[in-house]
Amino acid sequence: MKEFVLAAQEFFLLAGRALRNIFRTPHYGADIFLQMDTIGVGSIPIVVLVGFFSGAVMALQMSRALRTYGQVGKTGTLVAITLVRELGPVLTALMVAGRNSSGMASELGSMKVTEQIDAMRALGTDPVQKLVTPRLIATATMLPLLTIIADFVGIFGGWVISYLFLGLGTRQYWSTAWRALEWNDVAQGLLKPFVFAFPIALIGCYYGLRAAGGTQGVGRATTQAMVTASVLIFILTLIIAQIFVSSATS
């Protein structure tokens, strides 16, 4: 229990320093744009792939249930609501966590075990401001944009299945999908990835900065970062969904 409390304390101290550094100079703009390219542009192929097949599979599965009630025409409605509210943000965050949170832990862990971070401190550079804050800003900026791409591609994947296998017209599918979305759905779908960005970036950096024991320690930190970030994403999904459900019923 003592180790868990100590680890939680170190994590929140790191998070506080990273957030405070957003409003302090220097801001290392070049590092921020580099991380945006790595995290955002580099994740587009996997996000597009997962988004498309998620929408396609969802359209197939939803149509089976809707056919029982003679409501196959509502396939676009269910695909759009499910993707925008839940699956789009969660699947995108999981893909980014698997690709980038582990990557951050590996990169920073390698720097830690090769004493590059100690050399950075010796030269008067704050490692948190130089390494952690740019990754946090880049993830919080790019993850909502990646979610928008995943949502659109997923709805498009649902249209492909609906048009080719379910006999739905293009206009019918897109009109029902568009009309199904409300501002509450869009707000929920954009708030989630913004919140998810913080554990993805901070967990990856935290485990990277505390890596020890050579290459084995780096591998251990990489695995721990991915697993912890993924678990936190599901926990935060439940909390945010509960908040929106409570506000909608009150």
C-alpha positions in Angstrom: 0.0 0.0 0.0 2.9 2.3 0.8 4.4 1.9 -2.7 1.0 2.6 -4.3 0.5 5.8 -2.3 4.0 6.9 -3.1 3.5 6.2 -6.8 0.2 8.1 -6.9 1.9 11.0 -5.1 4.7 11.1 -7.6 2.2 11.0 -10.5 0.1 13.9 -9.3 3.2 15.9 -8.6 4.4 15.3 -12.2 0.9 16.2 -13.5 0.8 19.4 -11.5 4.2 20.5 -12.7 3.3 19.6 -16.4 0.1 21.6 -16.2 1.8 24.6 -14.5 4.5 24.7 -17.2 1.8 25.3 -19.8 1.6 28.9 -18.5 5.3 29.3 -18.0 8.1 30.1 -20.4 9.9 28.7 -22.4 7.2 26.8 -24.3 9.4 24.8 -26.7 7.0 25.4 -29.7 9.2 23.3 -32.0 8.9 20.3 -29.7 5.1 20.7 -29.5 4.7 20.7 -33.3 7.0 17.7 -33.5 4.9 15.8 -31.1 1.7 16.9 -32.8 3.1 15.4 -36.0 4.2 12.2 -34.2 1.0 11.7 -32.2 -1.6 13.1 -34.6 -0.4 12.6 -38.1 1.3 9.4 -37.3 -1.8 7.9 -35.7 -4.2 8.7 -38.7 -3.7 5.4 -40.5 -4.6 3.2 -37.5 -7.4 5.5 -36.5 -8.9 5.5 -40.0 -8.6 1.7 -40.2 -10.2 1.0 -36.8 -12.9 3.6 -37.3 -14.0 2.2 -40.7 -14.2 -1.4 -39.6 -15.9 -0.4 -36.3 -18.7 1.4 -38.2 -19.0 -1.4 -40.7 -19.3 -4.1 -38.1 -21.7 -2.0 -36.1 -24.0 -1.5 -39.1 -24.0 -5.3 -39.7 -24.8 -6.1 -36.1 -27.3 -3.4 -35.6 -29.2 -4.3 -38.8 -29.8 -7.8 -37.4 -31.5 -6.5 -34.3 -33.4 -3.8 -36.2 -34.6 -6.2 -38.9 -36.6 -8.0 -36.2 -38.7 -4.9 -35.7 -38.7 -3.8 -39.3 -36.6 -0.8 -38.6 -33.5 -1.4 -40.8 -33.8 2.2 -42.0 -32.7 3.3 -38.5 -29.2 1.7 -38.9 -27.6 5.1 -39.6 -29.1 6.5 -36.4 -27.7 3.9 -34.2 -24.3 3.9 -35.9 -23.9 7.6 -35.6 -25.1 7.9 -32.0 -23.0 4.9 -30.8 -19.8 6.1 -32.6 -20.0 9.8 -31.6 -21.0 9.2 -28.0 -18.9 6.1 -27.0 -17.0 4.0 -29.5 -15.3 6.7 -31.5 -13.7 8.5 -28.5 -12.9 5.2 -26.6 -11.4 3.3 -29.6 -9.4 6.3 -30.8 -8.0 6.8 -27.3 -7.1 3.2 -26.9 -5.3 3.2 -30.3 -3.4 6.4 -29.4 -2.6 4.9 -25.9 -1.3 1.7 -27.5 0.8 3.6 -30.0 1.9 6.8 -28.2 1.6 6.3 -24.5 3.9 3.2 -24.7 6.1 5.1 -27.2 6.5 8.0 -24.7 7.4 5.6 -21.9 9.9 3.9 -24.2 11.5 7.1 -25.4 11.8 8.8 -22.0 12.8 5.5 -20.4 15.7 5.1 -22.8 16.7 8.7 -22.0 16.5 8.0 -18.3 18.6 4.8 -18.3 21.2 6.4 -20.5 21.4 9.4 -18.1 20.3 11.9 -20.8 17.7 13.4 -18.4 20.4 13.9 -15.7 22.6 15.7 -18.2 19.6 17.9 -19.1 19.2 18.9 -15.5 22.9 19.6 -15.2 22.6 22.0 -18.1 19.8 23.9 -16.3 16.9 22.5 -18.4 13.7 21.4 -16.7 13.0 17.8 -18.1 9.3 18.2 -17.3 9.0 21.4 -19.2 11.1 20.1 -22.1 9.8 16.5 -22.4 6.4 16.2 -20.6 4.5 19.4 -21.3 5.0 19.4 -25.1 3.6 15.8 -25.2 0.7 16.8 -23.0 -0.2 19.8 -25.1 0.2 17.8 -28.4 -2.0 14.9 -27.2 -4.7 17.2 -25.8 -4.8 19.0 -29.2 -4.6 16.1 -31.6 -6.8 13.5 -29.9 -10.1 15.3 -30.3 -9.2 15.9 -34.0 -8.4 12.2 -34.4 -11.7 11.3 -32.8 -13.6 13.5 -35.3 -11.8 11.7 -38.2 -12.6 8.3 -36.6 -16.3 9.2 -36.2 -16.7 10.3 -39.8 -14.9 7.3 -41.2 -16.9 5.0 -39.0 -20.2 6.5 -40.1 -18.9 6.2 -43.7 -18.0 2.5 -43.1 -21.6 2.0 -41.8 -22.9 3.6 -45.0 -20.8 1.3 -47.2 -22.3 -1.8 -45.5 -25.8 -0.3 -45.5 -25.6 0.5 -49.2 -24.0 -2.7 -50.4 -25.7 -5.3 -48.1 -28.8 -3.8 -46.5 -30.3 -2.0 -49.5 -30.5 1.4 -47.8 -30.3 4.5 -50.0 -27.5 7.0 -49.5 -29.8 9.9 -48.7 -31.8 7.8 -46.2 -28.7 6.7 -44.3 -27.0 10.0 -44.1 -30.2 12.0 -43.3 -31.1 9.6 -40.4 -27.5 9.6 -39.1 -27.3 13.5 -39.2 -30.7 14.0 -37.6 -29.9 11.6 -34.8 -27.0 13.7 -33.4 -27.7 16.4 -30.9 -25.4 19.0 -29.4 -25.2 16.9 -26.2 -23.8 14.0 -28.2 -21.2 16.1 -30.0 -20.1 17.7 -26.7 -19.8 14.4 -25.0 -17.9 13.0 -28.0 -15.4 15.8 -28.0 -15.0 16.2 -24.2 -14.0 12.6 -23.7 -10.9 12.6 -26.0 -9.8 15.8 -24.4 -10.0 14.3 -21.0 -8.4 11.0 -22.2 -5.4 12.9 -23.5 -4.2 13.7 -20.0 -3.8 10.1 -18.7 -2.4 9.0 -22.1 0.4 11.6 -22.1 1.0 11.8 -18.3 1.0 8.0 -17.7 3.4 7.5 -20.6 5.8 10.2 -19.4 5.5 9.1 -15.7 6.5 5.5 -16.4 9.2 6.6 -18.7 10.8 9.0 -16.2 10.8 6.4 -13.4 12.2 3.6 -15.6 15.2 1.8 -14.1 17.2 -1.3 -14.6 18.4 -0.9 -18.2 16.6 -2.3 -21.2 14.4 -4.6 -19.1 13.2 -1.6 -17.1 12.3 0.3 -20.3 10.3 -2.7 -21.5 8.5 -3.0 -18.2 7.7 0.8 -18.2 6.3 0.5 -21.7 3.9 -2.3 -20.8 2.8 -0.6 -17.6 2.1 2.6 -19.4 -0.1 1.1 -22.0 -2.0 -1.1 -19.5 -2.6 1.7 -17.0 -3.6 4.3 -19.6 -6.1 1.8 -21.1 -7.7 1.1 -17.7 -7.9 4.8 -16.9 -9.7 5.4 -20.2 -12.4 3.0 -19.4 -12.8 4.4 -15.9 -13.0 8.0 -17.2 -15.6 6.8 -19.8 -17.9 5.5 -17.1 -17.5 8.7 -15.0 -18.1 11.1 -17.9 -21.1 9.0 -19.2 -22.6 9.1 -15.7 -22.2 12.9 -15.5 -24.0 13.4 -18.8 -26.7 10.9 -18.0 -27.3 12.6 -14.6 -27.4 16.1 -16.2 -29.9 14.8 -18.9 -32.3 13.3 -16.4 -32.2 16.2 -13.9 
